[in-house]
Amino acid sequence: MKRIFTAIFTLVSIYNYAQSKAEYLKNNRIDITNREFKFPQQDFNIIGFGAYHGSAKTETVEHSLLTSLTKEGIIEYYLPETDFSLGHFFNTYLQTGDTLLLKDLVSNYGMRVPQERSVETYQKWKNLKILNDQLPKEDKLTVIGIDQLVTYKYTAKHILELLNTDHIKHPAVKKLEQMVALDTTDYSPYYNSYSKGIMKAFVTYYETNSSVFLNSMKNSYVFEHIIQDLKYSFNPKTNREEVIYNNYVHLDSLYNFKNNTQFARFGFFHLEKEREGNNPSFFTQLIENKVYKKERIISIIGYLTESRVLWDHVYDDEGNYKSYTTEGGFGIGDYEKEYFLGIDHLKNTKISDMTMFKLNSTNSPYNDKTPDLIEVVMQDDTSNEDAVRGKSTTEFIDYAILISDSKANTPIEEMK
């Protein structure tokens, strides 16, 4: 009998708690599609938005967030999930509007995450330029890449932009110039490509003959930062999160991050404010190393439902693009075999296809030591259950956005 009463009590408790979460969400939801949408917090150092990659409305959500925050003059720097030199040339696009450059930047930007090598990402940057052009001069965004190196192509171009190579006759420099001029090589840093050999030879020559470069360098701080990024890329054991954090801390001297608010667009994990097991994300490292207090960092995560994502690019035997595939089950986080714990609460209380929920109020039931929206329940694979057990949603994130009925991204190769 005691067991029966215990079971009944447990079921009633679970039901009541679910009800309290549902009621809480109803009272703390915002329709992002509303033209009057205003992000409810303004006092922070860095704000991050991320979601599973490859779905079109994710870019719409980001644009709405940026529109609101830039309207208030809050954001100074935009930190996309890319490296320093690609970020530099994205700034060039924002200044010039060169769409041929933009298409190539998106193609290279997507080398790490192919789902972002898409028409939607291309259009996102076009919309960002329109937004940026409308801002007062003192409020315009600057793009800064802090991620691990994605491609040697724009790193090589950036180096040559910073140097007067007429004064440096060494073969390591000439081969770098020739590689960029021909633009026919594989620029991948992920294996021992031809370009990696060229970059290694250049770095070796620079480090043993740095005095040769002294009078030929436009910005020594930026140049040294690129050299360090290259050295990270040569080491296969380099931890990506450590690189992101180290780059951020190093670039603080140049951009004064502590006094200039940033918007970071990264994948889900990088923006978690608490460890999953022993793995500290970029945001977690900012907190643990006391760069910022936890409340000065805002994490917003997007969740997909009834949506599709770009899945595979299909190539022929010669490596030429043929077609692509999409997914509506795996890859969206709302599937019977792979779903976020507690996502039903968002689905049952949404008010539009892009509904934001504020989770971090003082009285929030998401402070309950249950990892709703963080734990991924997996039927046929290992989940992160053990890594997040006993931790609250609000230890990881501050806002959730439910994105519904989104179509998959389209590969940039499909753009005419």
N, C-alpha and C positions, 0 to 999 in steps of 0.2 A: 504493500500500500504506500509505504514511504517513497518507493521508487516512482510510483505513478504520480504522486503529488509533486515530486521533484521535476519529472518530465513535463507535467502540465505547467508548472511555474516557469520553467525554462522557455517553453513555447510562448507563453503569455508575455514574458519579458522580451523575447526576440520580436514579437509582433508589435509591442508597444514602442520598442526602440526604433523599429523600422518606421512606425508611424511618426515618431518625433523627428526622424531624419527627413521624411517626406514633408512634414509641416515646415520644418526649418528651410528646406530648399524652396518651398513655395513663397516664403517670406524673404528670401535672399537670392532671387533670380532676376536677371536683366536680359532684355531682348536686344541683342547686338544689331539686329537688322533695323532697329528704330533709328531714324535720322537724328534724334536727340540723344543718342547713346553717349554717355560720359563715363569714363573709367572712374570707379569710386575712390581710388587712392592716388595721391600725388607725392607723398613724402617717402621717398626711397632712393637708394643709390643705383640699383640695377633691377630691371624687370625682364623676365624671360618668358617666351611663349614657345611651346613645342607640341608636337603630336606625332602619331604614326605617319610615316612619309607616304606621299603618293596620291593624295586626294585633293580635288580642286578647291573645295570650299575652305580648306585650311588657309589658303592664300587670301581669301576674302575676309576671313576672321582676322588675320594678321593686319590687313590693311585697315580694318575698322579700329583695331586697337591703336595702331600708329596714328591714324587720323585724329582720334580723340586725344591722345597724349601730346601730339605735336601742336594741336590747337591750343593747348594750355601752355605751350612753350617749355615743356618739361624735358624732352629728350634731346640730347646733344649728339650722341653717337649711336650708330646702328651696327650691331655685331652679328653678322650672318655666320652660318656654320661653314666657314671657309678660311683659307690661309691669308697671310698678311699681304702678299703681292696681288692675289686675286681681289682682295678688298680694295687695294690701291687702284686697280683698273676699273672696278665698279664705280669708284668715285669719278674716274675719268668719264665713264658713261653718263653719270648724273650731271656732269658739267657740259658734255658735248652733245648728248643724245644720239650718239653713233650706234645705230641698231645692228650694224654688221658686227661691231665689237661686242655688243650685248649678246648676240646669238652665240658667238664663240665663247664668251665668258660663261654663259649658262651651260654650254656643252662641257666645258672644263670643270666648272663648279660641280657638275653632276657626276664626275668621275668617282667620287667617294660614295655618293648616294644616288644611284641611277634613277630612282623614282623622282628625283628633283631635276633631272636633265629633261625638262619638259616645257611645253608651250605655256603652261600655267605659271611656271617660275619666270619665264621670259616676260609674260604679261605683268606679273607681280612687280618686276623691276621697272617696267614702263609706267605702271601706276604710281610707283614710288617716286619716279622722276617728276610726274605731274604734281604729286603732293609736295615734293621738295621745292619745286619751282614756285609754288604759291606761298611758301613760307617767307617771312622777313629774312633779310640777309643774316642777321645775328642768330636766327633760329634754325638755319638750314642744317640738315643732317650730314655727318661725316661717317663714312663706312670704314670700319676697322676689322680686319681679319685677325683672329687670335688662335685659330685652329691649327692642327698639324698640317704640314704641307700636303696639298692635294695634287698638284701637277708642277712639273719643272718649267712648263712653257712660260707662264707669266712671271715666275720667279726669275728666270733668265732675262726676260724683257725688262723687268724692274731693275736688275743689276746693271744692265747696259744703259738704262735711263739715268742711273745715278753716277756713272763713270764717264770720264773723258778718255776713251780707250786709245786715242791717237798717241798718248804718251806711254802706253804700255804695250810692248811688242811681243810679249811672251806667247808661245803656242797655246797655253791654257786659255788665254783670253781670246785669241783669234779663233780657236775652235768653238768657243761659246758664241762668238759673233756669227760664225758660219752656220751653226746649228739653228739659231734664231732666224737667220736670213733664208735658209732653205725651208724651214718649217715642215719637214717631212718625217721627222723622227717620232718615236714613241716617247712621250714625256712622263711616263709613269714612274713614280718613286717607290712602287710596291714590290719591285724585283730589280735585278741587275740589268736594267735597260741601258741602251746606248747613252741616253741623256744623263742617267745617273753617273756613268763613268766620266762624262764631260764635266758635270757639276763637282764630282769628287776631286778631279784634277784641278779645277779652278780654286776650290777651297784650300787645297793643299798648297798651291802656289801662293795664294793670298796670305795664309798664315805663316809661311816661311819667308815672305818678302813683303810684309805689310808696309814698309817704308816707301816702296815703289808707288803705292796707291795714294799716299798722303795728299799730294797736290792735284789728284785727279778725281776726287770724291766730293759729291755735292752735299751729302748728309751722312756723316760717319756713324751716327747713332742708328739710323735706319739701316744702313749698310751692314753694321755689325749684327743687328737683329735678324736680318735675312740670312747671314752666315750661320747664326745659331740655329735658325729654322732648318737650314740645309743639313747641318750636322745631326739634328734630331732625326731627319729623314734617312740618314745613312745607317742608323742603328735599329735593327729589326726588333730589339727588345724594348724600345722606347714606349712608355705608357702614354696613350693619347690624352687622358685626363690631366696628367701631370704637365704635358706640353701646353695644353690650353691654359691651365692655371699659371704656369711659369711665363708664358707669353703675355698674359694679362698683367701680371705683376710687373714685368719688365717694361711694358708699354705705358704703365701708369706714369712713369717719369716723363714721358713724351706728351701724354694726353691728359694728365691730371684727372684720372677717372673718379677719384674721391669727391671731386667738386664739379663733375660734369656727368649727369645722369645718362645711363645707357639702356638701350633695348636690345636684348639678345634673342635671336631666333635660332634655336638649336633643337636637336632631337630630345625626346622625353627624358631619358636618363640624365643627361648633362645638367638639367635644371632642377633635379631633386635636391632638397635642402637637408636631407638625412641620408645616411649610408644605407645601401642595400648590402647587408652582410659586411664584408671588409672592403667594399668598393666605394671609395669617396668620389662623387661626381665633381664637376667644376664648381657648382654652387656650394656643395658641401665643403670643399676645400677653402672657399672664400670665408665660410663661417668658422671652420675649425682653426684656420690660421689667423683669425681675428682681423681679417681685412675689413669686414663689415659685420655688424650685429645681425642676427637672424631676421629680425623684424625690418631691417633695411633692405632686404632682398625679397622680391615678389616673384613667385613662380606660378605660371598659368599653363595648364595642360589641356589640350583638346582631345576629346574622345569621339570616335566615329560610331554611328549607328545607321543601319540601312544604307550603307555607302559602299563604294568600290575604291580600290587603289590600283595604281599602275604596278605591275608585278615584274614582268620580264621584258627585256628587249631581245628580239629574235634576230640572229645574224646567220648569213650563209657561210659556207666553208671558207670563203676568202675574207671573212670578217666584215662584209658589207651588211648594213642594216636592211632587214626584210619587213618585220612587223613587230607587234607587241602583244602581251597578254595582260589581263586585269584579274583582280581577285575581289570577291565580296564576302568571303568567309574568313580564312586565315588572313591576317594582316590588318584587320580593322579593330580588333579588340572587343568585338561583340558577336561572338560565334559560339555555338554550343560546345565546341572543343577547345576554345581559346577566348576567354572573356575576362574583363576587369571585374573584380569583386565589387558588388554594390552599384554597378552601372544602371541597373533597373530603376533605382531611385531617380537618377537623372532623366531617364526615358519617360518615367511616369509623371514628371513635373515640368517638362520642357514647355515653353510657350512659343517657340519658333524653331526654325531649322538651325539657328545659331543662338543658343541660350547659354548665358554665362551664370555660374553659381558662385557666390562668395562663400567660401568655406571657413575662413579664418576669424570669424567673429568670436568674441570672448566666450559666449554661451554656446558655441557650436557643438553639436553632437558628434562632429568629426574629430573631436579631441578625445575619442573614447578608447584609444589603444587598439583599434581595429583598422587594418590597412585597406579600407575601402578605396577603390580607384587606384590603388598602388599594386596590390597583389594581382597577378595574372593567373587565373585558374586554367590549368592545362589538362586536357583529358589524356592525351597520348604523348606528352613530353614533360620534362622537368620544369616546374614552375619556380617562381621566386618566393614561395611561401615561407621557407625557413629563414630567408634573408630579411623579411619584413615583419615576421611574427611579433605581436605585442606592441607594434608601433602605430601611432595615429596617422590618419590621412594628413592632418595639418602639420605634422612634423616634416612632411615631404613637400606639400604644395599649398597654395593659398586660394587658387581659383580653379574651377573646372568649367570647360566649355563643351557642351554637347553639340556636335555637328551632325546633322541628319541629311539624308538624301543627297549626298555629294557624289558626283561622278568621278571617275578615275582621271588622273593626269594623263596627258597625251605626250608621247616622246617628242622632243624638239626636232627630231628627224622628220616628223610628219608635217612640220610647218612649211608652207609653200612660200 
